[in-house]
Amino acid sequence: MKEKEFIVGLDIGTTKICAMIGKRDDDKIKIIGTGLTPSNGLRKGIIIDLKSTSDSIERVVEKAEAASGVEVTKIFTGIAGGHIKGLNSQGIIEISKSSREITKKDVERVIKSASTVAMPTDREVIHTIPREFIIDNQDGVDDPVGMSASQLKVRVYIITGAVASAQNIIKSINKAGFEVEDVVLGPLASGEAVLSAEEKRRGVLLVDMGGGTTDMIIFRGGAVCHSEVLAIGGNHVTNDIAVGLRIQFDKAEELKKAHGCALPSLLRRDEFFEHPHRGRLPSSLLCEIIGPRIEELLTIVKRESEGSSSYRSMSEEVVLTGGASLLMGLPEMAEQIFKLPVRIGVPNKKIMGLENIGDGPIYATAVGLLHYGLSSRRKEKAAKFGGRNLFSKVALRMKEWIDEYF
C-alpha cells in the first residue's frame, strides 16, 4: 500500500493513547486499524515523562499496524492541555484602486494583518481560523474572492500553545520512530468528528471530557469563536472515589465505569456495588461522591462559557464527548445546569469501519484527526514537524485555511 493512501491519527491523552489508521477512498476514509493503550507519562494533558510517553506511543502504533497490515511513518497528532489559549483578532486592508476586485492574495494579506499580534517568545500560533469577512462594512461574507470592494476586513480566532509543551509531544513521537505530519488542537479535531456543519452554523458548545482535562470550544456561524482548556477531568472523579471509599485508584476507576452515576434520581433502590473491603454497599453512596464533582465541573464550564460574548449569542446546544462523557446521568445533569439541549457526541457514520471498533466518544479526537488528515492530503498542504522545527510559520497556517476555503 502506498504511503499517501493511508492517514494516521494519534490522540495522546492523560489516561489513554489511541492510534487510528485510515485508508483513503476518494473523498472518504475507511478505518483499517486501531490501537488503544493506557497512557503513561502525562499529567493534565502535558507530558511529564518523555520516555514513558514515547514507549506508550510506540506500543499503540504497533497495535494499529498489526491490525491494518501497514507500516506507519507519518502521524497527525492532537495537542491539548492547560497551555492552550485562544484570542479573537481582526485585520483590515485597502483593495487596489486599479481593479477593486478582491483576490486570493488580498485574503492572504488581510488574514496576515489580523494575525499580527504580540506573542511571547515561549508561545506559538497553532491555528489561525477565519470567522467571517466584511466588505465595505457588509458583514457575514464567507468567500470574498472575486467580489468588488474598496476595503476588506476579517475576524479571526487565533489558537496558541506553549512551544515547550508542543516540542515534547513532537519529541516523544520522533523518539518512537515516527514523523509528525501536522499538529491539530484536540477539541477542534473532535468537533470535526462529532458535529455537523449545521450545528456549527447555528451555534454549539462542544465539551471534550478527558481524564486529565476538559476542553471546551464554541462554534458559531460555522467557525470557532472561543475555546478553553480546564485542568479538571475524569481522573478527579476517580480520585474522589478512591479517597472517599479508601480504595486503590484502579479499583475506583472500575467502580466508576461499572456503577457510577451523576444523578441519584436515575438509580434504583436495589442497586448495589461490591466494596473490596466492606462488601455490598448501595450505589447511592457512589453517586454521593460523584455527583458534586461533576456538578462542579459542569458549573465551571458554564461559567467560563458565559465569560465569552460568543456563548451569549450561541445558546443552541451542548455536545459532550470524550471518554469521561460516558458517565451515566451526565447529559441529564448538564441539561439542568446549562438549560440547553444536551447530547453525547459520537463519531459520525460517514467514516467507514467504525462498526468494527464501536463509535463511542472515546474515539472522537482520533477520528477527527483522520478527517483533518484527509483534508490536508487533498490540498497536499500538511506541514512536516521534526525535532527542531516545531510549527510552520504563521504564514503557512494562514495559507492552509485560505486553501481550505477558497
C-alpha positions, 0 to 999 in steps of 0.5 A: 500500500502506498504511503499517501493512501493511508492517514494516521491519527494519534490522540495522546491523552492523560489516561489513554493513547489511541492510534487510528489508521485510515485508508483513503477512498476518494473523498472518504476514509475507511478505518483499517486499524486501531490501537488503544493503550493506557497512557503513561507519562502525562499529567493534565494533558502535558507530558511529564515523562518523555520516555514513558510517553514515547514507549506508550506511543510506540506500543499503540502504533504497533497495535494499529499496524498489526491490525491494518497490515501497514507500516506507519511513518507519518502521524497527525497528532492532537495537542491539548492541555492547560497551555492552550489559549485562544484570542479573537483578532481582526485585520483590515486592508485597502483593495487596489484602486486599479481593479477593486476586485478582491483576490486570493492574495488580498485574503492572504494579506488581510488574514496576515494583518489580523494575525499580527499580534504580540506573542511571547517568545515561549508561545506559538500560533497553532491555528489561525481560523477565519470567522467571517469577512466584511466588505465595505462594512457588509458583514457575514461574507464567507468567500470574498474572492472575486467580489468588488470592494474598496476595503476588506476586513476579517475576524479571526480566532487565533489558537496558541500553545506553549512551544515547550509543551508542543516540542515534547509531544513532537519529541516523544513521537520522533523518539518512537520512530515516527514523523509528525505530519501536522499538529491539530488542537484536540477539541477542534479535531473532535468537533470535526468528528462529532458535529455537523456543519449545521450545528456549527452554523447555528451555534454549539458548545462542544465539551471534550471530557478527558481524564486529565482535562476538559476542553471546551470550544464554541462554534458559531456561524460555522467557525470557532469563536472561543475555546478553553482548556480546564485542568479538571477531568475524569481522573478527579472523579476517580480520585474522589472515589478512591479517597472517599471509599479508601480504595486503590485508584484502579479499583475506583476507576472500575467502580466508576465505569461499572456503577457510577452515576451523576444523578441519584434520581436515575438509580434504583433502590436495589442497586448495589456495588461490591466494596473490596473491603466492606462488601455490598454497599448501595450505589447511592453512596457512589453517586454521593461522591460523584455527583458534586464533582461533576456538578462542579465541573459542569458549573465551571464550564458554564461559567467560563462559557458565559465569560465569552460574548460568543456563548451569549449569542450561541445558546443552541446546544451542548455536545459532550464527548470524550471518554469521561462523557460516558458517565451515566446521568451526565447529559441529564445533569448538564441539561439542568445546569446549562438549560440547553439541549444536551447530547453525547457526541459520537463519531459520525457514520460517514467514516467507514469501519467504525462498526468494527471498533464501536463509535463511542466518544472515546474515539472522537479526537482520533477520528477527527484527526483522520478527517483533518488528515484527509483534508490536508492530503487533498490540498497536499498542504500538511506541514512536516514537524521534526525535532527542531522545527516545531510549527510552520510559520504563521504564514503557512497556517494562514495559507492552509485555511485560505486553501481550505476555503477558497 
